[in-house]
């Protein structure tokens, strides 16, 4: 079953199309084989959510969008997020005046350049994280994701890191950055350590953030601050865990 012959009436047609897209992106060296594994793990949690955006997540998305609009922000892009949502990443960056920076765990110059080309194909003008002249390191971090751009993440107040790994979140927090993430696993280290954790599928989150960005474009700074100050990430994670637990119980009866 390829991307081109997935039956429209298949109950999981959208999920299968995403899988096909990621498979093609692996062949095209946008994502690594580890990215395929990570996506499969996320799918399992999405089943529990019912493959839908909950009211709980909508509130979190609103807070995340308000935070981006208020701040000097950067959207950090890896292979999976680029393969899934390059067009919407660029749209959101434009609407929230955020920079875009490539940051990879399994790093190669070829992959980074291909991701940059994909983003620029969808209208990105400046893509940070490629020019070694401007790279510095996150203090204490050992993995390849320690390299950040002096003009991007290093200078920013807020980092939006969808599909993030926990170690970098930890060290970004030590740099006093506000971290926003999208993670289908509410128990992950990234989810727990981030300031705003959207427990949802990135392919649903970004269109909603784009919508919210447009809706909030005329709000004052004070109104945006009210939205972010009322937000409590621990409370939202507890609510989503209860929702997922209840859904599992309901499905088993």
N, C-alpha and C positions, 0 to 999 in steps of 0.2 A: 504494500500500500504506500504509494508515494504522495507527495504534497498535491499532485495534480489529479489524483483519482480518489481522494477521500470523499465518501458519500456525504452530501449535504445534510442528510437526515440522520447521520451517525450521531448517537447521543453524546459523543465526546469529540465532535468534529474540530472544535476550536483547539482543544488540547493536542490533537493529532497534527494539526497544521503547525502549531508551535514546535512540536517535536521535529517535524520535517524541516522547518526553518533552521532549527539549531543543528540538525544533522548537516544541512547544506553549509551552515556557517563553520562547522568543524572542518568540512572538506575544503572550504575556502580559507582556512587558517585564521578565522576571526576569533573562535573560541578554542580552548584546549579540551582534551578528553576529560579532564577533571571538571570542566564546566558542564559537560553532559551529565556527569554523576550528580553534581550539585543540583541541576534542574530536576532530575528524577526524585531526589530527596524532597525538594520543595513541592513537587506535585502531590506527594503523599499527604502533606499538610493541607494543600488546597482541596483535596477530596473531603477532608474533615470540615473545612469551611463551607463546603457545598459549592465551591467554584463560583463564589459570588462576593461582592463587596458588602460587608455588613454595615449597619448603622454605627457601630462602634468604630469601625475603620474610617467611615466618612468624617467623623468628628476629628480623628487623628489627622486625616488628610487636610482638613481645614486648618488645623494648627500648624502643620508642616508648611503649608503654602504661605500662611501669614508670616512665618519665621523667615522663609526665603525672601519675601517681599520687603521685610524690615532690614535685611542684613547684607553685608558684603559676603556673598555666598558663591560656592563652587559646587557643581555637579560632578562627582567623581565617577568615571565610566570604566567598567571592565568589559571583557569580551561578551559575556552573556547579556548584560544590559544593552550593549550596542547592537548585538544581533537581534534582540527582541524589540527594541524601542528607539532606535537611532533617531528617527524622524521626530518622535514626541520628546525626546531628550532635548533636541535643538529648539523645538517650540517652547518648551518650559523654560529653558535657559533665556530665550529672548523675552518672554513675558515677565520673568522675575529678575531680569538683568544679572543673571548668574553666569560665571565663567564655566567652561567645560575643561576638565583635565582627565587624561587617561592615566589609569593606575592599575597595574597588573601584578598578580601573584606569580603566575607562571609567565615570566616576562621574556619577550623576544622583540627585537627591533622590527621584524617582519609583521608580527601580530599588531604591534602598536601602530605601525604605518597603515596597515589595512583598516584598523578601527578608525583612525583619523580620516582616511579617505572616505569611509562610509559616512561618518558624521558630516564631512564637508559636502558630500553628495546631497545631503538633506539640508544644506544651508548654513552649517557652522562656519563662521569666519575664522575665529581663533581657537585652536585646540592646544591646550597646554600639556606639559608632561613629556614631550618628545625631545626637546633640545637639551642635551646634556649640559650645555653651558649654564642653564638656569636651574639645574636640579640641586637640591640639598636633601638632607636626611631628617626623618623623624627621630629624635633622640631616643635611643634605647631599643628601637624596633630592629629585629634581625632579618626579617624576610625581605624579598624584593620590593614589597609594597612600602618600604621605608623611604623610597625616593619620591620626593614631591617637588613641585615647581615653585620657585621663589616668588613668581608673579601670580600664582594661583592659590593652592591650598595653604601654603606657608603664610600668606598675608590675609587669608580669609577669616571671618568670624564663624561662619556656618558651613559645614560640609554635608552635602546630601550624598550619601553613599549607598545606593540601592545594591542589594545582593553583596553585602560586605562580609569580610572575615573579622572575627572577634578580636584578633590581636591588634590590628590597626585601629579599631575603634577605641580600644583601651589606651593606646598611646596618643591618639588624637585628643582624647579627653584630658590626658596629662598635659597637652599643649594648650589647654583651656579653650578648645574648639567646641562649639555646639554641634552635635552629630544627629542628623536625621537619617533614618534607614528604612528600607522596605525589606521585610523578612517574614516568610511564611511560617517560620518556627518561632513562636513566642517565648520559647525556653532557651534559645540560643544566647551565647555570651554577647553577641552583637545586640540582640533585642533588649537584653537586660541592661546593658551598659549605655545604650544610646539615650539621648534626651527626648527624641520623638521617634517611636517605632510604629510604622504602619504594617500591621499584620495582614497582608493581602498579596495578590499577584501583581507584579510590576506592570504587566500588560493592561490591567484594569486601573491601577493607581495613576499612572501618568496622564491618561485622558481626563481623569477626574481632577487632577491637580491643574491641568491646563484650564479646565472649566472654572475651577475655583479662582485661579489667577485672574481670569477675565472678570469674574464677579466681584473680586476684591480690589480691582484696579483703582476704584474711586474712593476707597476707604482711607481715612486719615491714619497717620502713624499711631495716634492714640487708640483708635479702634482696633488696629491690628495688634497692638500690644495687649489689649484686653483679651483677645483671643488666645494669645500665647501664654499669658500669665495664668489664665484659668485652667490651662492644660496640665494634667498630671499623668506622666507616662506609666508609672507603676500602677495606678488605678486602671488605666486603659488596658494594660497587659492582663491584669486580674480579670477584667470584664471579658476580654476575648478568650481567656483560658476557660472561664465558666461557660461561655457560649459554645466553645468547641467540645467541652466535656458533656454538656447537656445534649448536644447534637449526636455524639457517639452513643450515649445512653438511649436516646430516642430511636436511633437507627437499629439498635440491637433488640428492641422490644417489638 
